Amino acid sequence: PILYKTIKVQKTWATGSTPVAVTFDLYQSGVTDPIETITLPAGETEIAFAGTAASAVGGQYPVTDAAGNAILYTVTEQPINGYIITAAAQTSDDTTINNAFTNTPTTVTLSKKALTGTAELPGALMTLTDVSVTPNTQVDQWTSGDTAHTLTATLIVGHTYTLTETTAPNGYAVTGSVTFKVLASGALEAVGTLPANTALSGNTVTLRDAQLTLTVSKKAVGGGEELPGATLTLTDTTLDQPVAQWVGGATAKTFSSTVATTGTGTAIDGLYYTFPAGQSYPLIAGHSYKLTETAAPEGYLLANFITFTLNLSGEIT
């Protein structure tokens, strides 16, 4: 006699999931297309295939043919955006074939740090784009803070994304973009070569920014040593904002800054900056500057002002 069994699906949702309706396809050995498709309503945990295919009898499927040869069945879950699908090994008893699936939300952590240290670097405008679709679609945009940015049940398995630092924090250079793919396991895989100062590990992408630094040297014409006594000012002409004022000494003057969301220092737009003596505002990548000698050392004439731009990488152009 031909043996018939009910084919069931059990569904488990991992912590952090939002249960939704899930569709399952039933395949029979030797048949290319699904022989039946069912949808498990959101919130329910078990469903049986109704047995609508021609081979079914009374809602059950034959597991042997008339000659006693085994007929095998496979159940697959149609993908759900934002979730990883894990299928347990199929089990069977005298009456039922069981197929258990667990859905776990994709979790991706996007971290912005300084070139050194473990703390998050606040103030960067970050953009995440799905480059698997045409046109490319912006998935998220945020400003970095004192904790890493985590996306849960948002990114889609099999899709490729690009993380871009649209604007660096004031005082820092922009880091190159990272493109990655979400694997079926939920881990991330780099697409192409990772830019300098970036890393990808497990489900975490980290971009690190180098500090912008500017060194100003004041010398006499034809001289090799620093010429002390000149009063100098540096102005951000993009913002018409004074950046620094100082009197030259025996060594060249270097400007840079660090930033934090809390603490002491100079409060600017909700963040706290630490500067060397003489500096009052951070350098900003992409901005233009004017260096002016407002008072020359005794016995010397004023030098002409200099204008320049700090490009996104922090280089003078």
Solvent accessible surface area in square Angstrom, and as a share of the most:
residue,aa,sasa,rsa
1,P,178,1.12
2,I,70,0.36
3,L,90,0.45
4,Y,60,0.23
5,K,23,0.10
6,T,28,0.16
7,I,1,0.00
8,K,62,0.26
9,V,0,0.00
10,Q,43,0.19
11,K,6,0.02
12,T,79,0.46
13,W,42,0.15
14,A,29,0.22
15,T,139,0.81
16,G,54,0.52
17,S,23,0.15
18,T,92,0.54
19,P,56,0.35
20,V,57,0.33
21,A,56,0.44
22,V,1,0.01
23,T,33,0.19
24,F,0,0.00
25,D,15,0.08
26,L,0,0.00
27,Y,63,0.24
28,Q,34,0.15
29,S,58,0.37
30,G,91,0.88
31,V,66,0.38
32,T,124,0.72
33,D,96,0.50
34,P,55,0.35
35,I,38,0.19
36,E,13,0.06
37,T,70,0.41
38,I,19,0.10
39,T,69,0.40
40,L,2,0.01
41,P,62,0.39
42,A,58,0.45
43,G,57,0.55
44,E,87,0.39
45,T,88,0.51
46,E,83,0.37
47,I,40,0.20
48,A,40,0.31
49,F,3,0.01
50,A,65,0.50
51,G,15,0.14
52,T,102,0.60
53,A,20,0.15
54,A,114,0.88
55,S,46,0.30
56,A,17,0.13
57,V,87,0.50
58,G,82,0.79
59,G,25,0.24
60,Q,58,0.26
61,Y,1,0.00
62,P,11,0.07
63,V,19,0.11
64,T,29,0.17
65,D,49,0.25
66,A,95,0.74
67,A,83,0.65
68,G,52,0.50
69,N,89,0.46
70,A,75,0.59
71,I,31,0.16
72,L,120,0.60
73,Y,10,0.04
74,T,76,0.44
75,V,11,0.07
76,T,57,0.33
77,E,15,0.07
78,Q,75,0.33
79,P,120,0.75
80,I,28,0.14
81,N,103,0.53
82,G,0,0.00
83,Y,16,0.06
84,I,23,0.12
85,I,59,0.30
86,T,77,0.45
87,A,65,0.50
88,A,61,0.48
89,A,89,0.69
90,Q,85,0.38
91,T,80,0.46
92,S,68,0.44
93,D,76,0.40
94,D,121,0.63
95,T,81,0.47
96,T,16,0.09
97,I,11,0.06
98,N,39,0.20
99,N,9,0.04
100,A,41,0.32
101,F,9,0.04
102,T,44,0.26
103,N,0,0.00
104,T,49,0.29
105,P,10,0.06
106,T,1,0.00
107,T,51,0.29
108,V,0,0.00
109,T,30,0.17
110,L,5,0.03
111,S,6,0.04
112,K,4,0.02
113,K,35,0.15
114,A,25,0.19
115,L,79,0.40
116,T,113,0.66
117,G,48,0.46
118,T,118,0.69
119,A,77,0.60
120,E,29,0.13
121,L,6,0.03
122,P,4,0.03
123,G,23,0.22
124,A,0,0.00
125,L,57,0.28
126,M,3,0.01
127,T,15,0.09
128,L,0,0.00
129,T,29,0.17
130,D,10,0.05
131,V,51,0.30
132,S,56,0.36
133,V,54,0.31
134,T,136,0.79
135,P,113,0.71
136,N,90,0.46
137,T,70,0.40
138,Q,103,0.46
139,V,50,0.29
140,D,36,0.18
141,Q,81,0.36
142,W,33,0.11
143,T,87,0.51
144,S,11,0.07
145,G,25,0.24
146,D,91,0.47
147,T,104,0.61
148,A,37,0.28
149,H,48,0.22
150,T,68,0.39
151,L,18,0.09
152,T,65,0.38
153,A,36,0.28
154,T,57,0.33
155,L,1,0.01
156,I,39,0.20
157,V,46,0.27
158,G,38,0.37
159,H,43,0.19
160,T,24,0.14
161,Y,3,0.01
162,T,24,0.14
163,L,1,0.00
164,T,47,0.27
165,E,5,0.02
166,T,71,0.41
167,T,69,0.40
168,A,8,0.06
169,P,2,0.02
170,N,36,0.18
171,G,1,0.01
172,Y,6,0.02
173,A,8,0.06
174,V,38,0.22
175,T,10,0.06
176,G,35,0.34
177,S,46,0.30
178,V,1,0.00
179,T,36,0.21
180,F,0,0.00
181,K,74,0.31
182,V,0,0.00
183,L,59,0.30
184,A,75,0.58
185,S,84,0.54
186,G,9,0.09
187,A,35,0.27
188,L,11,0.06
189,E,85,0.38
190,A,39,0.30
191,V,70,0.40
192,G,63,0.61
193,T,131,0.76
194,L,61,0.30
195,P,41,0.26
196,A,83,0.64
197,N,69,0.36
198,T,22,0.13
199,A,51,0.40
200,L,36,0.18
201,S,82,0.53
202,G,47,0.45
203,N,54,0.28
204,T,42,0.25
205,V,0,0.00
206,T,18,0.11
207,L,0,0.00
208,R,63,0.23
209,D,0,0.00
210,A,31,0.24
211,Q,77,0.34
212,L,3,0.02
213,T,77,0.45
214,L,7,0.04
215,T,80,0.47
216,V,13,0.07
217,S,61,0.39
218,K,29,0.12
219,K,94,0.40
220,A,29,0.23
221,V,161,0.93
222,G,88,0.84
223,G,37,0.36
224,G,65,0.62
225,E,149,0.67
226,E,33,0.15
227,L,26,0.13
228,P,72,0.45
229,G,37,0.36
230,A,0,0.00
231,T,28,0.17
232,L,8,0.04
233,T,29,0.17
234,L,0,0.00
235,T,35,0.20
236,D,0,0.00
237,T,65,0.38
238,T,76,0.44
239,L,86,0.43
240,D,119,0.62
241,Q,56,0.25
242,P,87,0.54
243,V,0,0.00
244,A,4,0.03
245,Q,109,0.49
246,W,22,0.08
247,V,98,0.56
248,G,12,0.11
249,G,33,0.31
250,A,88,0.68
251,T,107,0.62
252,A,40,0.31
253,K,51,0.21
254,T,65,0.38
255,F,0,0.00
256,S,26,0.17
257,S,4,0.02
258,T,65,0.38
259,V,16,0.09
260,A,43,0.34
261,T,39,0.23
262,T,100,0.58
263,G,50,0.48
264,T,128,0.74
265,G,50,0.48
266,T,56,0.33
267,A,67,0.52
268,I,25,0.13
269,D,134,0.69
270,G,63,0.61
271,L,34,0.17
272,Y,74,0.28
273,Y,6,0.02
274,T,82,0.48
275,F,36,0.15
276,P,46,0.29
277,A,83,0.64
278,G,36,0.34
279,Q,13,0.06
280,S,62,0.40
281,Y,28,0.11
282,P,0,0.00
283,L,1,0.01
284,I,18,0.09
285,A,14,0.11
286,G,39,0.38
287,H,30,0.13
288,S,41,0.27
289,Y,0,0.00
290,K,66,0.28
291,L,24,0.12
292,T,39,0.23
293,E,11,0.05
294,T,69,0.40
295,A,46,0.36
296,A,26,0.21
297,P,10,0.06
298,E,172,0.77
299,G,80,0.77
300,Y,106,0.40
301,L,166,0.83
302,L,106,0.52
303,A,52,0.40
304,N,139,0.71
305,F,117,0.49
306,I,98,0.50
307,T,86,0.50
308,F,25,0.10
309,T,39,0.23
310,L,1,0.00
311,N,42,0.22
312,L,102,0.51
313,S,73,0.47
314,G,20,0.19
315,E,107,0.48
316,I,103,0.53
317,T,102,0.59
